[in-house]
Amino acid sequence: MNPSAELAAVVVGELVRGGAREAVLSPGSRNAPLSLALHEADRTGRLRLHVRIDERSAGFLALGLAKASALPVPVVTTSGTAAANLHPAVVEADHSGVPLVVLTADRPVELRGVGANQTIDQAELYGRSVRTFVELSVDAQPTLEAQRSTVRSVLAAARRGPVHVNVALREPLVGDGEPTGQQMLPWRLERDDAPPVRLPPGLRTVLVAGDGEGEDARWLAEAAGWPLLAEPSSGARSGPNALTAYRFLVDRFADDIERVVVFGRPTLSRSVTRLLSRADVEYVMVPGRGRLVDLSPRRPLVASMVLPDWVEPGAPRVEPDAWLTRWLQADRSARRVLDEVVRSGGLSGIAVAREVAGCLPPSALLVAGSSSAIRDLDLAEPFGEQRRVLANRGASGIDGTVSTALGAALAHQAQDGGPAYALMGDLTFLHDANGLVLGPDEARPDLTVVVVNDDGGGLFTLLEQGAPEHAAAFERVFGTPHGVDLAALCAASSTPHVRADSLEDLRQQLAPRPGLAVVEVRTDRSRTRDLHAQLGAAVAAALS
């Protein structure tokens, strides 16, 4: 086996030992040794390999696999702009703390900086977006154990977010011998969780749960008797303390809030952002693996977990006190009028999101796109037990959502999860439509993609630029209508497509089905601003 093939075999073998069960590859020449090593690992059942022709799609596919499995997922590219195309996925993984392992093939050192073909400066290409950067080279000639140790250190860093390994490979790039087939025992990283920080009683507290923080937030809110302001992708939006209409309630009760406990990265609501920016409130942050949200001039307490002094680990839910009861009663009133306004508003993004949320079967996965989709879902009722919602809320971009959903669905169903769904707008779908391009040998999940098509950027109608005084410029520079035939676009990749022209149609199309399919729901963007104004006015009237 030549040096490049041997190095690639060591890298892939150590990734498998460290817990990688899925890997994503984009084809190229310089990464041939890594490609062949991954293919051999796939052939022998040590991991499952996914091949994508576009590196940006590959990056987000790996992101979805890692997000849903919580295991390190390597994504492998050749040199040059191929490596640069992974940057958006790396940024998202950075902010949301996803264990994405980027492996970029590179030229030997003497071919760098001299104008050699397909050669760019890949050293620290992703800057501060990765937890660590290392370079492996066939020319360094370390021992095999030293190479393995380097990969182990990289995987240790990946527990907190993305890492980058640049692999300098020299020709010949194709092995001249049989794979070693050497099997080595797996290894595990030790957990480094710190003990919880204790909180004193006496302060009127709310718990805000942002992206990806799971059931700890729900349990703590219920055991402590706090209102739970949980975003859809928090993993905590269920149970009796979770509030549907919290975005309308925060400003109303803002002056009475004395302490905010924040799990994860809350990013959806301007009212929550205002709350987290105040100087007169005590903040306790439990950031998890993602980047800390620290908006207040007041220094927060940062902890890996918190416990009130009156709560013991595993304690059951306490009965609501006067503070929690105020929030629950207001939420019931707000939910009642929300239901009335949404039902009378016809086919809208909010109505579609609520229908999708209500139809999720047990053990289902829902991946929500950024922009309008996740915010519309934020007005749905708390999800039932054993439903999982994921979203790219680290940097909150719309790019890569189709590929993220595919990766998350593949990982979810590999762990015996149920059917998977995705909810996104038309621009989000178009931005990553090439994620639907799958080779004949590639694994396909059971995934239904619901596209709310309002022919442009509906979210902008709700912002300042959507006001009537900006109407002359709005459509071209914000609305961006496109007129794309989504059925024809899906046909190009042999993806089944159906239209749902009513909520009843949509309900039928949401029945679990095998394979990948797209369900398009067309809505009228011109009505979005008025509908949201009606919602705000109706809730204000109900609470007055």
Buried (B, 14 or more C-beta within 10 A) or exposed (E): BBBBBBBBBBBBBBBBBBBBBBBBBBBBEBBBBBBBBBBBBBEEEBBBBBBBEBBBBBBBBBBBBBBBBBBBBBBBBBBBEBBBBBBBBBBBBBBBBBBBBBBBBBBBEEBBEEEEEBBBEBEEBBEEBBBBBBBBBBEEEEEEEEBBEBBBEBBBBBBBBBBBBBBBBBEEBEBEEEBEEEEEEEEEEEEEEEEBBEBEEEEBBBBBBBBBBBEBBBBBBBBBBBBBBBBBBBBBBBBEBBBBBBBBBBBBBBEEBEBBBBBBBBBBBEBBBEBBEBEEBBBBBBBBBBBEBBBBEEEBBBBEBBBBEBBEEEBEBBEBEEBBEBBBEBBEBBBEBBEBBBEEBEBBBBBBBBBBBBBBBEBBBBBBBBBBBBBBBBBBBBBEEEBBBBBBBBBBBBBBBBBBBBBBBBBBBBEEBBBBBBBBBBBBBBBBBBBBBBEEEBBEBBBBBBBBBBBBBBBBBBEEBBEEEBEEEBEEEBBEEEEBEBBEBBEEBEBBBBBBEEBEBBBEBBEEEEEBBBBBBBBEBEBBBEBBEBBEEBBEEBBE
